[in-house]
Amino acid sequence: MQRHFYDEPRRVREMLTYLASALGCITSPAARLLALQCALRADTDGCARLPAGLLRGMRLHRRTEVWQELAVDGWLELPVPKAAFMHVRLLDDAILDQAPGRSARRRAAHWALQPSPLPTPPAAASAERLAALVLAAHTDSSGTAADLTVVARLCGHSRQQTGELLDRLVARRTLAAWRHQPDTAEVLWKPGPRHRLPLRPAHSPAS
């Protein structure tokens, strides 16, 4: 069976929505990005293994304060630092009941690191990367729009702060433009000039 092209964005969107409720309202963008990777990579025992290279790519290597945020929330056990990887146990029982399987969730975790069509440059701050991820997770062939309140909630910011973040994404050319549609309460955006929307592939006929 052919895998649907938009599975990864949908799974990331669902997990970001869940984490917006499970984590504290003041949880930082860096901690939200880390929690997303932990949740999507967790096994059936609630354990996740994050290589040091992955954390370096996220600019979270040796950022012990980010792990402490999630531990204070009671969401995971504070891991013991390792040279090659971080092995962590999640304390959120809901993570154990995830579907689909682990391989599909790991693909979503990988997509979330550089979400098409809105990847961010390495120098981007965690808040900018999370905002771009939220928009990318709401981007599909039918359009680029989402409720501004929902976007702000998933970013962990106020509506005004979220608008400022989107301005920064325009400055970085991750976005070409964005606007707020007051009559529908939606935010609409256009990917930057170097990015194009992914095309939905044609389904192969059944054999």
C-alpha positions as CSV (number, residue, x, y, z in Angstrom):
1,M,0.0,0.0,0.0
2,Q,1.4,3.4,-1.0
3,R,2.1,5.7,1.9
4,H,0.2,9.0,1.8
5,F,2.6,11.9,1.2
6,Y,1.0,14.0,3.9
7,D,1.2,11.5,6.7
8,E,4.3,13.1,8.4
9,P,2.8,16.6,8.6
10,R,-0.5,15.2,9.9
11,R,1.3,13.2,12.6
12,V,3.4,16.1,13.7
13,R,0.4,18.4,13.8
14,E,-1.5,15.9,16.0
15,M,1.5,15.5,18.3
16,L,2.0,19.3,18.6
17,T,-1.7,19.6,19.4
18,Y,-1.4,17.0,22.1
19,L,1.8,18.6,23.6
20,A,0.1,22.0,23.8
21,S,-2.3,20.4,26.3
22,A,0.2,18.1,28.1
23,L,3.0,20.6,28.7
24,G,2.9,23.7,30.8
25,C,1.7,27.0,29.1
26,I,5.1,28.6,29.8
27,T,7.1,25.7,28.3
28,S,9.8,27.1,26.0
29,P,9.8,26.5,22.2
30,A,13.1,24.6,22.6
31,A,11.5,22.3,25.1
32,R,8.5,21.8,22.9
33,L,10.7,20.8,20.0
34,L,12.6,18.4,22.2
35,A,9.4,16.9,23.6
36,L,8.1,16.4,20.0
37,Q,11.2,14.4,19.1
38,C,11.0,12.3,22.3
39,A,7.3,11.5,21.8
40,L,7.6,10.5,18.2
41,R,10.7,8.4,18.8
42,A,9.5,6.6,22.0
43,D,9.1,2.9,22.0
44,T,6.2,0.9,23.6
45,D,7.8,1.3,27.0
46,G,7.9,5.1,26.7
47,C,11.7,5.2,26.2
48,A,13.4,7.3,23.5
49,R,17.0,7.4,22.4
50,L,18.3,10.7,21.0
51,P,21.7,10.7,19.3
52,A,24.1,13.5,20.1
53,G,24.2,14.4,16.4
54,L,20.5,14.9,16.3
55,L,20.6,17.2,19.4
56,R,23.5,19.2,17.8
57,G,21.5,19.7,14.7
58,M,18.7,21.0,16.8
59,R,21.1,23.2,18.7
60,L,20.1,21.5,21.9
61,H,23.2,19.5,22.7
62,R,24.2,19.9,26.3
63,R,21.2,22.3,26.9
64,T,20.4,20.7,30.3
65,E,18.0,23.5,31.2
66,V,15.7,22.3,28.4
67,W,15.6,18.8,29.7
68,Q,15.0,20.2,33.2
69,E,11.9,22.1,31.9
70,L,10.3,18.9,30.8
71,A,11.3,17.1,34.0
72,V,9.8,19.8,36.2
73,D,6.6,19.5,34.2
74,G,6.6,15.8,35.2
75,W,6.7,14.8,31.6
76,L,9.9,12.8,31.6
77,E,12.7,11.5,33.9
78,L,15.8,13.7,33.8
79,P,18.3,11.7,31.7
80,V,21.9,11.0,32.5
81,P,24.1,12.6,29.8
82,K,25.9,10.2,27.5
83,A,28.7,10.7,25.0
84,A,26.9,9.3,22.0
85,F,23.2,9.6,22.9
86,M,20.6,10.6,25.5
87,H,18.4,7.8,26.7
88,V,15.2,9.1,28.3
89,R,12.0,7.6,29.8
90,L,8.8,9.5,29.3
91,L,6.3,9.7,32.2
92,D,3.3,10.5,30.0
93,D,1.1,7.4,29.8
94,A,-0.7,8.7,26.7
95,I,2.6,8.4,24.7
96,L,2.4,4.6,25.2
97,D,-0.9,4.4,23.3
98,Q,0.3,6.0,20.1
99,A,-0.6,4.8,16.7
100,P,0.5,4.0,14.0
101,G,3.8,2.1,14.4
102,R,7.1,3.3,15.5
103,S,8.7,3.4,12.1
104,A,6.0,5.8,10.8
105,R,6.4,8.0,13.8
106,R,10.2,8.1,13.3
107,R,9.6,9.3,9.8
108,A,7.5,12.1,11.1
109,A,10.2,12.9,13.7
110,H,12.8,13.1,10.9
111,W,10.5,15.3,8.7
112,A,10.0,17.7,11.7
113,L,13.7,18.5,11.7
114,Q,13.5,20.2,8.3
115,P,9.8,20.4,7.5
116,S,9.0,20.9,3.8
117,P,8.1,23.3,2.4
118,L,9.3,25.6,5.3
119,P,12.8,24.5,6.4
120,T,14.7,27.1,8.5
121,P,18.4,28.0,8.4
122,P,20.7,26.5,11.1
123,A,21.0,30.0,12.7
124,A,17.2,30.2,13.3
125,A,16.1,30.4,17.0
126,S,14.0,27.7,18.5
127,A,11.0,29.9,18.5
128,E,11.3,30.5,14.8
129,R,11.9,26.8,14.0
130,L,8.8,25.9,16.0
131,A,6.7,28.5,14.2
132,A,7.9,27.3,10.8
133,L,7.1,23.7,11.9
134,V,3.6,24.6,13.0
135,L,2.9,26.3,9.6
136,A,4.5,23.4,7.6
137,A,2.3,20.9,9.6
138,H,-0.8,22.9,8.4
139,T,0.4,23.2,4.8
140,D,-1.0,20.9,2.1
141,S,-2.2,20.9,-1.5
142,S,-5.5,22.6,-0.5
143,G,-3.8,25.7,0.8
144,T,-1.7,27.4,3.5
145,A,-4.1,28.7,6.1
146,A,-4.8,27.9,9.8
147,D,-6.7,29.5,12.7
148,L,-4.4,32.1,14.2
149,T,-5.4,31.2,17.8
150,V,-4.4,27.5,17.0
151,V,-1.1,28.5,15.5
152,A,-0.3,30.7,18.5
153,R,-1.3,28.0,21.0
154,L,1.0,25.4,19.3
155,C,3.8,27.9,19.3
156,G,3.3,28.6,23.0
157,H,3.0,32.3,22.4
158,S,0.4,35.0,22.3
159,R,-1.2,36.0,19.0
160,Q,0.9,39.2,18.9
161,Q,4.1,37.3,19.6
162,T,3.2,34.8,16.9
163,G,2.8,37.6,14.4
164,E,6.3,38.9,15.3
165,L,7.7,35.4,14.8
166,L,6.1,35.2,11.3
167,D,7.7,38.5,10.5
168,R,11.0,37.1,11.4
169,L,10.4,34.1,9.1
170,V,9.7,36.5,6.3
171,A,13.0,38.3,7.0
172,R,14.8,34.9,6.9
173,R,13.0,34.2,3.5
174,T,11.4,31.0,5.0
175,L,8.1,32.8,4.2
176,A,7.5,35.1,1.3
177,A,4.6,36.7,3.0
178,W,1.8,36.2,5.6
179,R,-1.3,38.0,6.6
180,H,-4.1,37.8,9.1
181,Q,-7.6,37.4,7.8
182,P,-9.8,39.1,10.4
183,D,-13.1,37.9,9.1
184,T,-12.2,34.2,9.3
185,A,-9.6,34.6,12.2
186,E,-7.1,32.8,10.0
187,V,-3.5,33.4,9.2
188,L,-2.5,32.8,5.6
189,W,1.1,32.4,4.4
190,K,3.2,31.8,1.3
191,P,6.4,29.8,1.3
192,G,9.6,31.6,0.6
193,P,10.9,31.9,-3.0
194,R,13.2,28.9,-2.7
195,H,10.4,26.6,-1.5
196,R,7.5,25.0,-3.3
197,L,4.5,23.2,-2.0
198,P,4.9,19.4,-2.3
199,L,2.7,17.8,-4.9
200,R,0.3,15.0,-3.9
201,P,1.4,11.9,-5.8
202,A,-1.0,9.9,-8.0
203,H,-2.1,6.6,-6.5
204,S,-0.9,3.5,-8.3
205,P,-3.7,1.3,-9.6
206,A,-4.3,-1.8,-7.5
207,S,-2.6,-4.9,-8.8
